[in-house]
Amino acid sequence: GLLEKPTDILAKNGKIYIADKGNNRIVILTEDMQPYAVLDSFEYDNKTEQFNAPSGVYLTDNGDLYVADSMNGRIVVFDNTLKFKKITAVFSKDVLPDEFIYQPSSIAVNKAGRMFIISANTNMGVMMVSPEGEFEGFIGAQRVSTNAFELLKRAFMTDEQLERSASFVPV
């Protein structure tokens, strides 16, 4: 069927991988744009699991396919035959701030297996996750900067205006 809200595309090893967010699936095409496979579900823990708004795909050199399954808050990994391998990077509230909502939208994986994940609704940077799925921290968070005009304007604001004004956070 037609793609609905495709959010990521990757061409590697003669295949094209598309995160079809609106249809909750990963579409795989051959390099001449012919259908090869569709991933929309997989077996895990003796039940059928489905994607919910998958937003990112990444293929390692050994052929493992990583899918950022955004609304399910997880990374799903398939082997080079597209067989389900594991679910990783599901974090507990013990590790992250209480208000943090984990919705992975993009992923990259280095040769050592370390994952670099961008999660929607965060401005803390890129999440770094070990090959075992352990959260290691954020990297690349943008620095907050302001200009002289903003500082001058804030100097004349009332306490109520300061309280209602947006805090300076990177987007």
N, C-alpha and C positions, 0 to 999 in steps of 0.2 A: 504494500500500500504506500500511499504518499507519506512523506516525512511531515511531522508536525512539531514545530519548535526545535529543529536541530541545534544543538549547542556546542558541539565539538566534533572535529573531524581529524583523522590521522591516516596518512598513507604510508605504509611500510610493508616490506616483504611481499610486494605484489598484491596487497589487499588495501581496501579503504574501509576504515572503521568510523561509523557515525553514531554519536550519542543522540538518539531521537527522543528527546525529553517528553514531548507531548504524547507520544505513543508508548512510553515506558519500555523502551527497548534499545538494543544496540543492533544496528544494521551493518552487515559486512558485505562489501562488494568486491568483485575482482577488479584488476586494474583497467579492464575495458568496460567497467560499469555494469557488469552482470551480477545478479544476486548470487551470493555465496552462502550466507547464513543470517539468521536473525536470532538474537539472544533476548528473550523476554522473560524467561523463568529458568530455574535451576533447582535441583534437589539438594536440600540441606537439612540435616537432622531428621531424616525420614518424612519431610514434608516439602511441598512445592513452594518455593519462594519466588516473588516477582519483584521487578524493579519498580521504583516509584520516583519518577523524574530523574533518570540518570543523566548527568550533565557533563561528565568528562571521561575520556578514555586514554589509556597509555599502554603501549606495547613494549615489553623489554626485549633485549637482544636474543634471549632464549625463547621468546614467543609467548611469555605469560601476558595475558590481557588483564589490566587493572581497570575497573569501572567505578567511578565516583557515583554511587547510588544516593543522590542528594537527600531526598525526603525520607529515606530509610535510615539516614545517618550512618552510612557504612561504606567501606571499600570492599568490592567483591572481586576476587581473583580467579581467573580461568587459566588452564594450562594451554600449551600450543595446539591441542586438539579441540579446544573450546569446552573442555570438561571442567566442571566446577572444581576449584582447588581449595579455596578458603575464604572466609570473611575476616577482614582485619580492620584495625583502626576504629573501633567502637570505644568511646571514652566514657569514663565515669565522671561524675561531678566532683569526685575527690581530687581530680587532677586539674580541672579547669574551673574558671569562675562560675558561680551559681547562675548568672544570667546568660552564659554562653550556650548557644544553640548550634550543635554540630550538624552542618549541612555541606558535606564536601562537594565542591563544584568543579574543581580541576585537580589533576594529580600528575606528578612526574616521579620517576623512580630512578635512582642512580645504580651504577654497576654493583654496588655492595648490597642493594636491596632496600636502602633507606628511602622512605616515601616523603615527598614534599607535597603538601595538600593545601589548597586554598579552600576555605570554608566561607560560605555566604554569611552575611550578617556579622562579620568580624572585621576589626581594623587593627588587630594585634600582630598581623604579619602572616607569613607562610608557616604552617604547622610542619614540624619535622618529626617523623615517626620511624622508629627502628624497624628492621625487617620482621621482628617478632610482634609488632603492633603496639609497642610501648611509646607513649607520647614523650618526646624529648625536649620540646619547647618550641617557641616561635622564633623565626628569623626574618630579617628584612622589614620589621615594622617601620613605618614611616615616622619621621620625626615631626613633632608639632611645632609650627613656627607661626609667628604673628608679626604684624607690622606696626609701625608707630601710630597710624590712624586708629587701629583697633585698641591699642593700649590707651590712647587718649580718650576714645569714646567710652571705654569701660570705666575710666576714672570719674566720669560724670554721671554714670548710671546709678540709680537707686538700688538699694539692697534687693527689692522686689524684681527690678529689671535684670539684675545680675543673676538672680535665682532662676528666672524664666529663660534667660538667654542660653543658647546652645553652648556646650563646653567645646573647647578647642580640641577636636580629635581628627586625625587623618581619615580620609575616606578612601 
